[in-house]
């Protein structure tokens, strides 16, 4: 008899081992919440990456325009004082290579030039602006001084 009772208790313990349906449901719920948070973080990283790429491209465009203005002769009409106003905007497209080349972003480039010391020094500001989804009117401004090295 004792053997039969001992077998019953060991069988009873064995049937209670393992996970219940409620424990599995709770663990799956916690796992699902974690995966949703991970997906949201991935979307945010993708959006931030494209924003950084656009800012880098805009800075490169501004640097290129600044170099072009720095190479001009002192007496060139494009290097004349703009009286504090920015010049007419020039659109520059950033294309993505593919089967049909697609325009990823359009940048607006303009600049202003002001005489700091007439005949000797000019301040040059180059501004590049663009619009991103949910972040309109982004801009990069690059400033420099131009000296009259030619003595004109």
C-alpha positions in Angstrom: 0.0 0.0 0.0 2.7 2.3 0.8 4.2 1.9 -2.6 0.9 2.7 -4.3 0.6 6.0 -2.2 4.1 7.0 -3.0 3.4 6.5 -6.7 0.4 8.6 -6.5 2.3 11.5 -5.0 5.1 11.4 -7.5 2.6 11.3 -10.3 0.8 14.3 -8.8 4.0 16.3 -8.7 4.9 15.4 -12.3 1.6 16.5 -13.6 2.0 20.0 -11.9 5.5 20.6 -13.5 5.7 22.9 -16.6 4.0 26.1 -17.7 0.4 27.0 -17.6 -1.5 28.6 -20.4 -1.7 31.9 -18.5 2.1 32.0 -18.0 2.7 31.4 -21.7 0.2 34.1 -22.7 1.9 36.6 -20.4 5.3 35.8 -21.7 4.1 36.1 -25.3 2.5 39.5 -24.5 5.8 40.8 -23.0 7.7 39.5 -26.1 5.3 41.2 -28.4 5.6 44.5 -26.6 9.4 44.2 -26.9 9.3 43.5 -30.6 7.0 46.5 -31.2 9.4 48.7 -29.4 12.3 47.3 -31.4 10.4 48.0 -34.7 9.6 51.6 -33.6 13.3 52.1 -32.8 14.3 50.8 -36.2 11.9 53.2 -38.0 13.2 56.1 -36.0 16.8 55.1 -36.9 15.9 55.0 -40.6 14.3 58.4 -40.5 17.2 59.9 -38.6 19.7 58.3 -41.1 18.0 59.9 -44.1 17.9 63.3 -42.2 21.6 63.1 -41.5 22.3 62.2 -45.2 20.3 65.2 -46.3 22.2 67.5 -43.9 25.5 66.1 -45.1 24.5 66.6 -48.8 23.4 70.2 -48.0 26.7 71.0 -46.3 28.6 69.6 -49.3 26.5 71.8 -51.7 27.1 74.9 -49.5 30.9 74.2 -49.4 31.0 73.8 -53.2 29.1 77.1 -53.8 31.4 78.8 -51.3 34.5 77.6 -53.1 33.1 78.9 -56.4 32.5 82.3 -54.9 36.0 82.4 -53.3 37.5 81.7 -56.8 35.9 84.6 -58.4 37.8 87.8 -59.1 37.2 90.7 -56.7 35.5 92.7 -59.4 33.2 89.9 -60.7 29.5 90.9 -60.7 28.6 87.7 -58.8 30.8 88.8 -55.9 29.1 92.3 -55.6 27.5 93.4 -52.4 23.9 92.2 -52.2 22.8 94.8 -49.6 22.0 92.1 -47.0 19.5 90.3 -49.2 20.0 86.7 -50.4 20.3 86.2 -54.2 17.7 84.4 -56.3 17.4 80.7 -55.4 19.1 78.1 -57.5 17.5 74.6 -57.3 19.9 71.6 -57.1 18.6 68.1 -57.3 20.1 65.1 -55.5 19.4 62.0 -57.7 19.4 58.4 -56.8 20.9 56.1 -59.3 18.6 53.4 -60.5 16.7 52.2 -63.5 15.1 55.6 -63.9 17.2 58.2 -62.0 14.9 59.5 -59.3 15.2 62.9 -57.5 15.5 62.1 -53.8 15.7 65.7 -52.6 15.7 69.1 -54.1 17.9 71.7 -52.4 17.6 75.5 -52.8 20.9 77.4 -52.8 21.3 81.1 -52.4 23.9 83.5 -50.9 24.4 87.1 -49.8 27.5 89.2 -49.8 28.2 92.2 -47.7 31.2 94.6 -47.7 32.8 94.5 -44.3 35.5 97.0 -45.1 34.7 98.4 -48.6 37.4 97.5 -51.1 39.2 95.1 -48.7 36.9 92.6 -47.1 33.5 91.0 -47.9 31.4 88.6 -45.8 29.9 85.7 -47.8 27.0 83.6 -46.5 25.8 80.6 -48.5 22.4 79.1 -47.5 21.1 75.7 -48.6 17.5 74.9 -47.6 15.4 71.8 -48.1 12.1 70.2 -46.9 11.9 66.8 -45.3 8.7 64.9 -44.4 7.5 66.2 -41.0 10.6 68.5 -40.8 10.1 71.4 -43.3 12.4 74.4 -43.8 15.7 72.7 -42.8 18.8 74.8 -43.7 22.6 74.9 -43.5 24.4 78.2 -43.6 28.1 78.5 -44.3 29.9 81.8 -43.7 33.3 83.1 -44.7 35.3 86.2 -45.3 36.8 87.1 -48.6 39.9 89.3 -48.7 40.9 91.5 -51.7 44.1 89.6 -52.5 44.2 91.1 -55.9 44.4 94.7 -54.7 41.6 95.8 -57.1 
